[in-house]
Amino acid sequence: MASSPKKRSRNEADESRAECPFSIRLVDPKEKEQKSKKRRKPVAEPAEDDETKKNLAQLSPFAPTGKFKTHDTMDVHYQVEPAKNWADMTRYNSFVLNGVKYFSEGFIYVANESSIDRQKAPPNKVGGVKKKSDEDWVARILEIRASDEHHVYARVYWMYWPDELPQHMLDGKKMAQGRQPYHGQMELIASNHMDMINVVSVTSQAQVNQMIEDNDDDIQSSLYWRQAFDVRTAELSSVEHVCKCGQPANPDKTLIGCSNTKGGCGKWLHSDCLIHDALTRVYEKLGKTEPHITPPTPTLKDEKDGDEAKSPLSPKESGGAVSAQQSIDVKSDGVDVKDIKPKSESARVEEESTAPPTSTEPETRPIKSSAEPSSSRAGGTGRKGKSKKKGEPYEGLFQAKTVMNLTPPLMEITDLRRGIEGGDKTWMEPMPCLICHEQIV
């Protein structure tokens, strides 16, 4: 097996891109053994060639919580061409570009043709719908090497925007392509797509956190990843499925937890699915013409006049024997090597966002939501096999929203129908769990 991903190929005619003379090829570690077995007589090669042409191993810095169908890890073996030129260069722990220090293992933004074109275009000609894939690419630095003051290169792993995911990608049991309904607007996909870049292409540092399912509070404001893409097999790692619909959670949208933990439920539910359930029940009851009339509130026999019951208010790489130098200072027209004192590992910022553990007491109402819900994408529903393009019978007739500041939480229904005489324009409906059917409290 040999893999050489071509997703981010360089345009040789594009003079605005920094040139890089190196290329990388992913190889099967058994490939060399199989070739050796076919040879009847071993061919003696210089020891130097053996050293530079050997397969190198890269331990993946990414450990997704989900699984792959084919490989247990994202670790790969690779070869660099030209191998001797790469091996002869000095290895560094960091480099400095335009006054900013970049470390090995750090995340970076890398300029591409689309982002460069947008910067060059006049302000009045920059228009249209801008996708995340039009922005700078994001990568994680694996290794930094330099031959002299003018040649500094980095070996990187690319992070994918969901829009860039290729055709015939295996997502669980189905073949998919591009962004899926459960992908958030700030979400990236980690990968073992290895490449070489000239560090002059780096535009700035990037902050990327790993999102662990159930511990995803306060990370939607920055880039994050939870899935990984294995370029060897075109597989996405699995992601946790929630709700009755059995679909993953979109971090940009709200999840509501069932409070019936003692009854064996306690499942997370999409708010969109709860709203769909409430609107479906209302439509089946009222249809297009029946008004909703709130039944009179019953009074207690023992109470005095006026005391009525109140209804609720509305709402590491292996094989790298060469030790790295401290740092290298990069300039657009030249590179100066600096002898900078090494910093401890704590000097590199690697933030991990962890939310407090979710309470399992039945009195609580767990909610997962983003501080800034995304509304730039339409058509992503929480219901398996449903599509907003087909339309629902209640659309244009009723609206619903969750009201979580009440005990128990309720669903507020708004009647949008015209010409309905009498009845309520807004009222509350119960919000039962879609799985155990107990009232969420």
N, C-alpha and C positions, 0 to 999 in steps of 0.2 A: 504494500500500500504506500502510495506517495500522494501527498496533498499539498497543493499550492494555491490557497484562496486568492481569487482575483477581484474581490469585492471593491477594493480600493487601489486600483491600478494607477500608476503615475502617467501623466500626459507628458511625453518627452518634449513635445513642442511648446509646452507651457513654461516660459522663462520665469514666471512669477513664483514657481515652485522651486524649493531648494533641492538640488540634485542629491541622490544617494546611490553610490555605486554597488551597494550590497543587496543581495536577495536571500530569501529564506525558503527552504523546502522542508515540509514535515515528512518524516520517513517512518516506516515500520521498523522497530528495533530488530525484528527477525529477518528483515530483508537482506542484511549483510551475511547472516548465518546461512541463509538459503543459497546465496550466490557462492559462498565458500564451499558448500557441499557439492555444487555442480562442477567445481574445478577439480580436475584430476591431479594436476601438479600445482602446488602453491607458487605464486609469483612473488618473488622478493621485491619489496618496495623500500625506499629510503625511510628511515625512522621518522624523519621530519614530516613526510607525507602522511604516514600513519597517524601522526598526532593531529594534523590539521584536518584530515578527512574523516576522522571518527565521528560517529553520531553523538550529538550532545543531548542531554536530557534536561527538560524544564519541568520542575514541579509547579503545579498550578497554584497561584496565590488565591484562587477563588474556590470556595467550598460551598456550593449552593445547598440549601436544605432539601431540595427536590432531588430526584434520581434520574439517571439516564437508562435507556433500555440496553445499550450496547456496552459502554465502558463504565466502570465504577468511579473513575476520576477523570479529570481533564488534563492529566499529565501527558506530555508529548515528547517525542524525540525529533530532532531537527538537524539540518546542515546549513551552514552559511556559505555563500559563494560571493567572491573568491575567499576560500577558507583561510589561506595563509595570510592575506592582507588583514583580515579581521583579527586573527590570532596575534599578529605582530603589534597591534595597537595597544596602547596603555588603557587599562580599565580604571574608571573613576566612580566614586560614590555619588557625585553630584556635579552639576554644572550651573553656572550663573549666566543668565541671558537678560540683558537690559535691566540689570540691577536686581533681578528676581532669582532666587536660588531654587533649583529643582533637584529633588532627590530620587535616587533609584527606589522603586516601589511606589512612587507617588503618581497621582493622576494629573493629566495635562489635557489642554485643548490644543488641537492641531489644525492649522489652516488647510482648507481644501478648495477646489475650484469654485464651488458654489459660494462659499463665504467670501472668497477673494473677489469674485465678480460683483457681489452685492456691495462690497466696500468701494469698488471702483465706480459703480453706477452713480449717476447724478441723483440727488435726493428725490427729484420729481419723477424719476423712472423706476424707483424701487417700489413695487406694488405687488398685488396678488396675494394669495394665501401662502404664508410662510410656514413651512413644516420644520420640525426639529432636525430632520436630516439635511436641511439647507444650512444649518449652523455648523460651526467648527466640529470636527470629529473629537471624540474623547478616547484617550488611551491610558494605559498603565505602563509605566516605565519598568522594564525588567533588567536592563543593563545599559551602561554608558561607556563608550570607548572613544578615544581620540588618537590620531596619528601625529598631528602637529597643531599649530595655532589656528589653522584654517579648516580642519576636518574633525568635526565632533558629531558622533552618531549615537542613536539610541535604538535598542531592540525593545519592541513594545508588544503588548497585547491590546487589540482594539476592543472598545466597548461599542456595541451596536445601539443605534436608535431603533425602536421597534419597527418604524417605517422601512428600515433597510433590510429586515429579515428576508432571506431569499425564497424563491419558489421551491415547492416540494420539500418544505421543512416539516419534520415530524414533531407535532405538538400533541403529546399524549398518544392517542390512537388515531388521530386524524392528520391529514396533510394540510398544511396551512401556508400562508404567505403574509408577510408584513405585520402591521399592528393588529392586535386582537382586542376584543371589547374589554378585556380585563387589564389592559396595559394603561398605566397612568401617564399623564402628560410629562412628568419629570422622570419617568422610568427609563433605565438603560438595561441592556442585556450584556452580561459579561460573556467573554468568549476566550477560546484558545487560538484565535486567529492571530498569528505572529507576523510581525513585519519589521522592517528597518526604516528609520526616518533620519533625515538631517535635522538636528535640534533647532536650526534656524526657523523651521516650520512651526515651532511651538509658539503659541500666542499668549497663554496664561496658565496658571494653576487651576485645577478643577477639584471640587469637593464632592466626593461620591461616597455614600454610605451603603452598607448592605442592609436590606430590609428583611428582618426575620418575621415570618407570619406570626400574628398575635402580639408583636411588639413593634408596631409601626407608627406610633404617635410622634408628631413633631418632626417628621422627616420629609414631608411633601414639599417643603419650601426649598429643598436642595435636591440635587440629583441622587438617585438611589438605584440599586439593582437587587433583584431577588431570584431571577432566572439566569441560566447560563446556556450558551449555544456551543455545541461541540461541532467544529467545522469538519472533523473527520467523518462524521456520520450524518450531519445536517439534522441533529436532534436538539430540541429544547428540553431542559430539565423540567421535571414535573412541578406543578404548583398546587397548593392546597385548594381543594374544592369545598365550598360552603353552601348553605341554604338548601331548600327543597329542590331548586333547579339544578343543583350539582355543578354550578359554574364557579370559577375563581372570583375572588374579590378584586374590584378596581379600587386602588388606594385613594382615588379622588372622590369616591362616593361613599355614602354612609352604610355601615353595617349595624344592625341592632341585635343584641344577644337575647335569646330566650332565657327567662329567669327560672324556668322549671328544671333546675339542676338536680334537685333531689328526685325528681321523677325520671331521671335518665336522659333528659334532652339537653338543654343548655346550648343549643346550636346557634351559630351566627346566621343571620338572615339579611339579605339585601333589602334595603329600604324600598327600592324600586319594586321588588317582588311583593312586599307587604302592601304597597300602594295599589299595585295591579290587583291583588286579591280583594282589597276593600272596594275598589271601583267595580270589579266584576260582580260582587255580591249586591252592591247598590243597583247596578243596571238590571240584574236579574229580578230584583224586587220591584223597581219602579218603571223600568223600561223608558220609553220616550215621552210618555204622557202622564203618568201617575205622579201626583204631588207627594212630597214627604211631609207627613204631619207628625210632629213630636207628641207622643202620648202624654196625657196630663200627669203631673208629678203626684204620686200617691202621698197622702198625709198619714201621720201616725195617730191612732185613736186616742192615745193618752195625752197628746199635745194640745195646748191651747190654740185658740184661733190665731192665725197668722204665723204659727210656727210650722212651716212646711219644710219638708226635706228638700234641700237645694240640689239641683243638678250641677254637674261640673261646669265651671266657667269656660268660655272659649279661650281659647288659648292665648521555595529556593531552587534555584537552578543547580543541578549536580554536574560534576565534571568541570567546574570553573575553578581550576587550581590557581589561576593567576590572581594575586591580591590586587585590590582596587586602590588607586590613589585617592587623595582626599576630595578634591574638587577641581573643576575647570571652568574658567570664566569665558563665556561666549560673547562675541561681538559680531555684528552683521558683516563686517569686512575683515574679520580676523578673530582668532581665539588666543587668549593669554592664559597660560597655565598658572594656577594659584596654589600655593602651599598653605591650605587652610586647616586649622586644627580640627580633628574629627569631632563630631557631635554624637551624643548618645542617641539611642533609638527613639527616645522621647522627643527629640528635636523634630522628628517627622510627625506631622499631625495626621492621625488616623482616627477620626471620630467614629464612635459607634452609638447609634441612637437606640435607647432601650426604654420602653414604656413601663410603668408600674404594672405588676401582675393584675390580671382581671379578677375581680372578686366573684366568687361563686355563690354568694348568699342570694336567696330568692328575692330579697327586698330591693336589690339593685337592678338598674336597667343599663347594661353595658352598651356602649355606643362606640363605634369607630367611625371617624369622619375626618376629612381634611379641613383645615382652617379656611382654605380657599378652594371650594369645589370647582372642578373644571366643567365648563359648558361649551368648549370649543368643538367637541365631537358629538355628532348626533348618530343615532342608530344603535348605540351600545346598550342593550337591555340586559337585565339580570335573569331573563327567562330563557331556558334552553329551547332552541328551535323557534323562538318568536322573533319577529322583526317588526319594527315600528312602521316600515314601509307598507306592510299589509294593512295596518290600522286595526284598532280595537273597537268594538261596538260602542263603548262608552266615550270615545274620544269626541270632544266638542260638546258633550252633554254634561259631564261631571268632572270635577277636579278634586284631588285629595292631597293632603300633606300630613305628616306625622307631627303630633304635639307631644313632646317628651317631657314637658315641665308639669304634667299632671300625673296623679297617682290613682289608678293605673294610667299609663300613656294611652292616648286615643288617636283616632284618625279623623281629622276635620274634613268634611265633605262640603264642597261648594256646588250648587246647582246652576249650571250655565244654560239650561234650556229656556227658550223664549215661549211666551204664551201660556205658561203654566199658572193657573189661577189658584191662589191659596197655597198653603204649605210653606215650608222653611226654605230659605235660600242657603243657609249654612247650618250644619248640625254635626254632632259627634257620632262616630261609629266605633265599636270595640276593635281592638287590634290583637287577635289571637295568633299564636305561633303557627306557622305554616306546616310544621312537622308533627308536634304533639297536640296542637289545637287548644292548648291551655292559654288563658289570657296572660299576656306579657304584663308584668307588674313592676 
